[in-house]
């Protein structure tokens, strides 16, 4: 008869104890630490009290996140407004460099029509314009580090331009014809080297300004989206509590929801107002500033070409064509400017254009001396006197529009409530109120 030997019963080995060879693996019972922890967590979130604890954590986290989002939204809009103001100032600075350079070039070319020693007032204006351009280059390099390399290259090119102008002046005082060639070389350096560098700086700063204007409205999305999510979580929590406890209003939880709602409304309205102001500034004062600046640059370029046409003595068709292009640009930019003060620049500009056409008729008709006299004459209405009126009127308009743009952006920043600093405390306060309200209901189950 065969005897059956049964296997020994399974035994439990304590953790870390080595099992003898051939023994079956140790068995874990429900009393192990891992199972105990899992059971404790499951029991903590089990049933209605457990769901309340889960909602307490969820509402607290959502409220804190709302506070952080509100703070981020306000800081983003405030920072965008500040950077828009700074970049607008930098753009105006670069445009002023451009204006001073073409203004100085207009003085240099116009002085050659006099012959010999140029008029002291005109020479002083040239020196002031070049000095202002150099000073603005230094200021711009300090204000915007991203422009430093380009401004350094521009400064080096300006030194070459000024050297050619001084050689042209020296030869012109001695009545040497080569002076006009140095003048043409200086004008070529300005047109092919200096101004392209300035235009590149203008485009870079216009891009920065546009980017910051676009970023002002981004803060509103942070506040509104985060607020709606927080209100949805708090609202659903209150509805769930009302169904489970048959108490329709949980005061602390409702107070937390009201705090979130008020912050979202106040913040949304404030940010929306700032965004609207930025948009109005962009389409109003800032656009007028750009238009007037461009009009002045084109006008000075036209004045330089007018002088070069007369200096060429019958062979200046190319310069007259350039004058026509610049004059058309002035007309377009003056039409783009919408401010009331910009209209004061149109009358002297139109007068200057009429005088230019008259002197061109005299020069083309062979009366060069009369054309020059109408350009630089000391008496009567001349090209120089009418252009000076335009210069004065457009400079005053540019100063007004640029100051208005800066003031409007500053006012928009000042009008923002301090939610950038209070956002997180507000979120924590709402979280504490939500936790308090849910804790009250949890206490009823103990």
Secondary structure, 3 states (H helix, E strand, C coil): CCCCCCCCCCCCCCCCCCCCCCCCCCCCCCCCHHHHHHHHHHHHCCHHHHHHHHHHHHHHHHHHHHHHHHHHHHHHHHHHHHHHHHHHHHHHHHHHHHHHHHHHHHHHHHHCCCCCCCCHHHHHHHHHHHHHHHHHHHHHHHHCHHHHHHHHHHHHHHHHHHHHHHHHHHHHHCCCCHHHHHHHHHHHHHHHHHHHHHHHHHHHHHHHHHHHHHHHCHHHHHHHHHHHHHHHHHHHHHHHHHHHHCCCCCHHHHHHHHHHHHHHHHHHHHHHHHHHHHHHHHHCHHHHHHHHHHHHHHHHHHHHHHHHHHHCCCCCHHHHHHHHHHHHHHHHHHHHCCCHHHHHHHHHHHHHHHHHHHHHHHHHCCCHHHHHHHHHCCCCCCHHHHHHHHHHHHHHHHHHHHHHHHHHHHHHHHCCCCHHHHHHHHHHHHHHHHHHHHHHHHHCCC
